[in-house]
Amino acid sequence: MPYFVYKISPPRQLEHLATVDQYQDARATVRGRREQEPRETGVEYRLIFARQQGEAEKILSTPRDERVIGED
């Protein structure tokens, strides 16, 4: 299965940047993009492992639940 690299712009607009077979290459691509992007833009770069591009976009567009650490 390939790795898909995405640029996520507010408000959750996905832009497919690359499809890579090797994890190390995908990770290097994402890290390079993150270094070039100013933090105040709110743009994220994500890498996702999926069978096909449609599945990757579905996973990335689904909001994640807030992570709860410990009990109150």
NUBA-299392 format. One record per residue (C-alpha): residue number from 0; x, y, z. Coordinates in nm, 3 decimals, always signed. Layout:
N
<vokol><i>NUM</i><xx>X</xx><yy>Y</yy><zz>Z</zz></vokol>
...
***
This chain:
72
<vokol><i>0</i><xx>+0.000</xx><yy>+0.000</yy><zz>+0.000</zz></vokol>
<vokol><i>1</i><xx>+0.128</xx><yy>+0.347</yy><zz>-0.082</zz></vokol>
<vokol><i>2</i><xx>+0.171</xx><yy>+0.655</yy><zz>+0.136</zz></vokol>
<vokol><i>3</i><xx>-0.023</xx><yy>+0.966</yy><zz>+0.038</zz></vokol>
<vokol><i>4</i><xx>+0.104</xx><yy>+1.315</yy><zz>+0.119</zz></vokol>
<vokol><i>5</i><xx>-0.156</xx><yy>+1.590</yy><zz>+0.167</zz></vokol>
<vokol><i>6</i><xx>-0.162</xx><yy>+1.961</yy><zz>+0.232</zz></vokol>
<vokol><i>7</i><xx>-0.453</xx><yy>+2.051</yy><zz>+0.462</zz></vokol>
<vokol><i>8</i><xx>-0.557</xx><yy>+2.416</yy><zz>+0.449</zz></vokol>
<vokol><i>9</i><xx>-0.818</xx><yy>+2.573</yy><zz>+0.675</zz></vokol>
<vokol><i>10</i><xx>-1.108</xx><yy>+2.489</yy><zz>+0.673</zz></vokol>
<vokol><i>11</i><xx>-1.010</xx><yy>+2.122</yy><zz>+0.609</zz></vokol>
<vokol><i>12</i><xx>-0.938</xx><yy>+2.158</yy><zz>+0.236</zz></vokol>
<vokol><i>13</i><xx>-0.734</xx><yy>+1.861</yy><zz>+0.119</zz></vokol>
<vokol><i>14</i><xx>-0.478</xx><yy>+1.890</yy><zz>-0.160</zz></vokol>
<vokol><i>15</i><xx>-0.303</xx><yy>+1.572</yy><zz>-0.275</zz></vokol>
<vokol><i>16</i><xx>+0.067</xx><yy>+1.642</yy><zz>-0.322</zz></vokol>
<vokol><i>17</i><xx>+0.231</xx><yy>+1.304</yy><zz>-0.379</zz></vokol>
<vokol><i>18</i><xx>+0.193</xx><yy>+0.928</yy><zz>-0.372</zz></vokol>
<vokol><i>19</i><xx>+0.505</xx><yy>+0.751</yy><zz>-0.244</zz></vokol>
<vokol><i>20</i><xx>+0.588</xx><yy>+0.382</yy><zz>-0.200</zz></vokol>
<vokol><i>21</i><xx>+0.863</xx><yy>+0.419</yy><zz>+0.061</zz></vokol>
<vokol><i>22</i><xx>+0.787</xx><yy>+0.551</yy><zz>+0.411</zz></vokol>
<vokol><i>23</i><xx>+1.124</xx><yy>+0.726</yy><zz>+0.440</zz></vokol>
<vokol><i>24</i><xx>+1.065</xx><yy>+0.920</yy><zz>+0.119</zz></vokol>
<vokol><i>25</i><xx>+0.713</xx><yy>+1.021</yy><zz>+0.224</zz></vokol>
<vokol><i>26</i><xx>+0.836</xx><yy>+1.131</yy><zz>+0.567</zz></vokol>
<vokol><i>27</i><xx>+1.115</xx><yy>+1.338</yy><zz>+0.410</zz></vokol>
<vokol><i>28</i><xx>+0.864</xx><yy>+1.505</yy><zz>+0.177</zz></vokol>
<vokol><i>29</i><xx>+0.633</xx><yy>+1.599</yy><zz>+0.465</zz></vokol>
<vokol><i>30</i><xx>+0.916</xx><yy>+1.726</yy><zz>+0.684</zz></vokol>
<vokol><i>31</i><xx>+1.057</xx><yy>+1.938</yy><zz>+0.403</zz></vokol>
<vokol><i>32</i><xx>+0.717</xx><yy>+2.095</yy><zz>+0.335</zz></vokol>
<vokol><i>33</i><xx>+0.659</xx><yy>+2.165</yy><zz>+0.705</zz></vokol>
<vokol><i>34</i><xx>+0.993</xx><yy>+2.345</yy><zz>+0.732</zz></vokol>
<vokol><i>35</i><xx>+0.910</xx><yy>+2.571</yy><zz>+0.437</zz></vokol>
<vokol><i>36</i><xx>+0.557</xx><yy>+2.663</yy><zz>+0.557</zz></vokol>
<vokol><i>37</i><xx>+0.521</xx><yy>+2.946</yy><zz>+0.813</zz></vokol>
<vokol><i>38</i><xx>+0.334</xx><yy>+2.827</yy><zz>+1.124</zz></vokol>
<vokol><i>39</i><xx>+0.091</xx><yy>+3.118</yy><zz>+1.131</zz></vokol>
<vokol><i>40</i><xx>-0.073</xx><yy>+3.009</yy><zz>+0.803</zz></vokol>
<vokol><i>41</i><xx>-0.253</xx><yy>+2.719</yy><zz>+0.974</zz></vokol>
<vokol><i>42</i><xx>-0.155</xx><yy>+2.480</yy><zz>+0.694</zz></vokol>
<vokol><i>43</i><xx>-0.076</xx><yy>+2.119</yy><zz>+0.790</zz></vokol>
<vokol><i>44</i><xx>+0.108</xx><yy>+1.853</yy><zz>+0.596</zz></vokol>
<vokol><i>45</i><xx>+0.005</xx><yy>+1.495</yy><zz>+0.664</zz></vokol>
<vokol><i>46</i><xx>+0.109</xx><yy>+1.156</yy><zz>+0.543</zz></vokol>
<vokol><i>47</i><xx>-0.142</xx><yy>+0.871</yy><zz>+0.540</zz></vokol>
<vokol><i>48</i><xx>-0.108</xx><yy>+0.501</yy><zz>+0.465</zz></vokol>
<vokol><i>49</i><xx>-0.408</xx><yy>+0.372</yy><zz>+0.266</zz></vokol>
<vokol><i>50</i><xx>-0.508</xx><yy>+0.137</yy><zz>-0.015</zz></vokol>
<vokol><i>51</i><xx>-0.618</xx><yy>+0.418</yy><zz>-0.247</zz></vokol>
<vokol><i>52</i><xx>-0.647</xx><yy>+0.795</yy><zz>-0.261</zz></vokol>
<vokol><i>53</i><xx>-1.022</xx><yy>+0.800</yy><zz>-0.189</zz></vokol>
<vokol><i>54</i><xx>-0.973</xx><yy>+0.605</yy><zz>+0.134</zz></vokol>
<vokol><i>55</i><xx>-0.692</xx><yy>+0.839</yy><zz>+0.241</zz></vokol>
<vokol><i>56</i><xx>-0.910</xx><yy>+1.146</yy><zz>+0.184</zz></vokol>
<vokol><i>57</i><xx>-1.198</xx><yy>+0.992</yy><zz>+0.377</zz></vokol>
<vokol><i>58</i><xx>-0.971</xx><yy>+0.924</yy><zz>+0.676</zz></vokol>
<vokol><i>59</i><xx>-0.822</xx><yy>+1.274</yy><zz>+0.669</zz></vokol>
<vokol><i>60</i><xx>-1.156</xx><yy>+1.452</yy><zz>+0.632</zz></vokol>
<vokol><i>61</i><xx>-1.318</xx><yy>+1.270</yy><zz>+0.925</zz></vokol>
<vokol><i>62</i><xx>-1.285</xx><yy>+1.480</yy><zz>+1.244</zz></vokol>
<vokol><i>63</i><xx>-1.096</xx><yy>+1.306</yy><zz>+1.521</zz></vokol>
<vokol><i>64</i><xx>-1.234</xx><yy>+1.283</yy><zz>+1.873</zz></vokol>
<vokol><i>65</i><xx>-1.056</xx><yy>+1.483</yy><zz>+2.138</zz></vokol>
<vokol><i>66</i><xx>-0.801</xx><yy>+1.272</yy><zz>+2.317</zz></vokol>
<vokol><i>67</i><xx>-0.876</xx><yy>+1.223</yy><zz>+2.687</zz></vokol>
<vokol><i>68</i><xx>-0.582</xx><yy>+1.160</yy><zz>+2.915</zz></vokol>
<vokol><i>69</i><xx>-0.665</xx><yy>+1.029</yy><zz>+3.260</zz></vokol>
<vokol><i>70</i><xx>-0.997</xx><yy>+1.048</yy><zz>+3.437</zz></vokol>
<vokol><i>71</i><xx>-1.156</xx><yy>+1.349</yy><zz>+3.602</zz></vokol>
***
